Amino acid sequence: MMLAYLPANKRTYLSLSGARRSEGEDMLEIRTVAADRGATKRDDVIETYIAFISDDRQSISDSIYAGRINL
């Protein structure tokens, strides 16, 4: 699972099922907006989180804060 949160506009983007861990990378598409439904704040940071699940779906990790991305 990959999750990106844009706190300025309270927007969340997520992917519940992504690439296999053995691939070593995945991509989450995020479209930032300058104003959304009357909001005047501009997205300038993205908070990111990841989590993993086993192939048999029996083990799930806690979510892990992956860091802040400054735009």
C-alpha atoms as an extended CHARMM CRD file, in Angstrom:
* protein
*
        71  EXT
         1         1  MET       CA              0.0000000000        0.0000000000        0.0000000000  PROA      1               0.0000000000
         2         2  MET       CA              1.2520000000        3.4610000000       -0.8240000000  PROA      2               0.0000000000
         3         3  LEU       CA             -0.3530000000        6.6020000000        0.5340000000  PROA      3               0.0000000000
         4         4  ALA       CA              0.4040000000       10.2660000000       -0.0840000000  PROA      4               0.0000000000
         5         5  TYR       CA             -1.2470000000       13.0260000000        1.9490000000  PROA      5               0.0000000000
         6         6  LEU       CA             -1.2480000000       16.7000000000        0.9350000000  PROA      6               0.0000000000
         7         7  PRO       CA             -2.0730000000       18.5140000000        4.1910000000  PROA      7               0.0000000000
         8         8  ALA       CA             -2.6090000000       21.9950000000        2.7260000000  PROA      8               0.0000000000
         9         9  ASN       CA             -5.6970000000       20.8700000000        0.8190000000  PROA      9               0.0000000000
        10        10  LYS       CA             -6.4440000000       17.7100000000        2.8480000000  PROA      10              0.0000000000
        11        11  ARG       CA             -6.1490000000       15.4940000000       -0.2210000000  PROA      11              0.0000000000
        12        12  THR       CA             -5.1530000000       11.8290000000       -0.0920000000  PROA      12              0.0000000000
        13        13  TYR       CA             -3.8830000000        9.5920000000       -2.8900000000  PROA      13              0.0000000000
        14        14  LEU       CA             -3.4240000000        5.8730000000       -2.3870000000  PROA      14              0.0000000000
        15        15  SER       CA             -2.7610000000        2.5770000000       -4.0740000000  PROA      15              0.0000000000
        16        16  LEU       CA             -3.8890000000       -0.5090000000       -2.1720000000  PROA      16              0.0000000000
        17        17  SER       CA             -2.1490000000       -2.9450000000       -4.4880000000  PROA      17              0.0000000000
        18        18  GLY       CA              1.0500000000       -2.0860000000       -6.2730000000  PROA      18              0.0000000000
        19        19  ALA       CA              4.1030000000       -3.7090000000       -7.7530000000  PROA      19              0.0000000000
        20        20  ARG       CA              5.6280000000       -6.8010000000       -6.1980000000  PROA      20              0.0000000000
        21        21  ARG       CA              8.2320000000       -6.0150000000       -3.5720000000  PROA      21              0.0000000000
        22        22  SER       CA             10.8630000000       -7.9200000000       -5.5740000000  PROA      22              0.0000000000
        23        23  GLU       CA             10.5790000000       -5.2760000000       -8.3190000000  PROA      23              0.0000000000
        24        24  GLY       CA             12.1140000000       -2.7840000000       -5.9050000000  PROA      24              0.0000000000
        25        25  GLU       CA             10.0450000000        0.1950000000       -7.0300000000  PROA      25              0.0000000000
        26        26  ASP       CA              6.5350000000        1.4150000000       -7.6910000000  PROA      26              0.0000000000
        27        27  MET       CA              4.9120000000        4.6900000000       -8.6790000000  PROA      27              0.0000000000
        28        28  LEU       CA              1.9360000000        6.5750000000       -7.2520000000  PROA      28              0.0000000000
        29        29  GLU       CA              0.4130000000        9.2220000000       -9.5020000000  PROA      29              0.0000000000
        30        30  ILE       CA             -0.3250000000       12.4850000000       -7.6970000000  PROA      30              0.0000000000
        31        31  ARG       CA             -1.9210000000       15.5320000000       -9.2540000000  PROA      31              0.0000000000
        32        32  THR       CA             -1.5000000000       18.6460000000       -7.1320000000  PROA      32              0.0000000000
        33        33  VAL       CA             -3.9770000000       21.4860000000       -7.3140000000  PROA      33              0.0000000000
        34        34  ALA       CA             -3.5400000000       25.1870000000       -6.6130000000  PROA      34              0.0000000000
        35        35  ALA       CA             -7.0900000000       25.6100000000       -5.3330000000  PROA      35              0.0000000000
        36        36  ASP       CA             -9.7610000000       23.0120000000       -4.7280000000  PROA      36              0.0000000000
        37        37  ARG       CA            -13.3800000000       23.8790000000       -3.9530000000  PROA      37              0.0000000000
        38        38  GLY       CA            -12.5610000000       27.3940000000       -2.8910000000  PROA      38              0.0000000000
        39        39  ALA       CA             -9.3740000000       26.5480000000       -0.9980000000  PROA      39              0.0000000000
        40        40  THR       CA             -6.7020000000       29.2050000000       -1.2540000000  PROA      40              0.0000000000
        41        41  LYS       CA             -3.7900000000       27.1640000000        0.0620000000  PROA      41              0.0000000000
        42        42  ARG       CA             -1.2830000000       25.7110000000       -2.3800000000  PROA      42              0.0000000000
        43        43  ASP       CA              0.0580000000       22.1870000000       -1.9920000000  PROA      43              0.0000000000
        44        44  ASP       CA              3.7220000000       22.5110000000       -1.0730000000  PROA      44              0.0000000000
        45        45  VAL       CA              4.4940000000       19.2890000000        0.8220000000  PROA      45              0.0000000000
        46        46  ILE       CA              3.4600000000       15.6590000000        0.5160000000  PROA      46              0.0000000000
        47        47  GLU       CA              3.6020000000       13.2590000000        3.4890000000  PROA      47              0.0000000000
        48        48  THR       CA              4.1720000000        9.6500000000        2.3620000000  PROA      48              0.0000000000
        49        49  TYR       CA              3.4880000000        6.2450000000        3.9480000000  PROA      49              0.0000000000
        50        50  ILE       CA              3.9480000000        2.6080000000        2.8810000000  PROA      50              0.0000000000
        51        51  ALA       CA              2.8500000000       -0.8230000000        4.1300000000  PROA      51              0.0000000000
        52        52  PHE       CA              3.4310000000       -4.3880000000        2.9440000000  PROA      52              0.0000000000
        53        53  ILE       CA              1.3680000000       -7.5800000000        2.8310000000  PROA      53              0.0000000000
        54        54  SER       CA              2.5940000000      -11.1440000000        2.3640000000  PROA      54              0.0000000000
        55        55  ASP       CA              1.7240000000      -13.1800000000       -0.7460000000  PROA      55              0.0000000000
        56        56  ASP       CA             -0.6490000000      -15.3700000000        1.2600000000  PROA      56              0.0000000000
        57        57  ARG       CA             -2.3210000000      -12.2560000000        2.7390000000  PROA      57              0.0000000000
        58        58  GLN       CA             -1.7850000000      -13.5780000000        6.2750000000  PROA      58              0.0000000000
        59        59  SER       CA              0.8260000000      -11.0560000000        7.4250000000  PROA      59              0.0000000000
        60        60  ILE       CA              0.4980000000       -7.2980000000        7.1230000000  PROA      60              0.0000000000
        61        61  SER       CA              3.0450000000       -4.7440000000        8.2610000000  PROA      61              0.0000000000
        62        62  ASP       CA              2.2180000000       -1.6100000000       10.2090000000  PROA      62              0.0000000000
        63        63  SER       CA              2.2480000000        1.4750000000        8.0240000000  PROA      63              0.0000000000
        64        64  ILE       CA              5.6230000000        3.2080000000        7.8600000000  PROA      64              0.0000000000
        65        65  TYR       CA              6.1420000000        6.9290000000        7.4480000000  PROA      65              0.0000000000
        66        66  ALA       CA              8.3300000000        7.2060000000        4.3460000000  PROA      66              0.0000000000
        67        67  GLY       CA              9.0600000000       10.9100000000        4.5670000000  PROA      67              0.0000000000
        68        68  ARG       CA              8.1110000000       14.3640000000        3.3830000000  PROA      68              0.0000000000
        69        69  ILE       CA              8.4610000000       15.5460000000       -0.1960000000  PROA      69              0.0000000000
        70        70  ASN       CA              8.8150000000       19.3150000000       -0.6210000000  PROA      70              0.0000000000
        71        71  LEU       CA              7.3650000000       20.5840000000       -3.8830000000  PROA      71              0.0000000000
